[in-house]
């Protein structure tokens, strides 16, 4: 998964519009927090849905 986020980050750095739609089961705070961590680490636009 890390390689995917690195690739998406490189696209975003080169002017491409990148948006990650992060889905998880309702109430699964661990998965939500993981997505939020990735959003911060890779500086990508995320949309969180459950």
Number of C-alpha atoms within 10 A of each C-alpha: 6 9 8 9 17 12 12 19 18 14 13 17 13 9 8 11 11 15 12 14 12 16 13 15 10 10 9 10 11 10 15 18 11 12 20 15 12 14 17 12 11 15 13 18 14 16 13 12 11 10
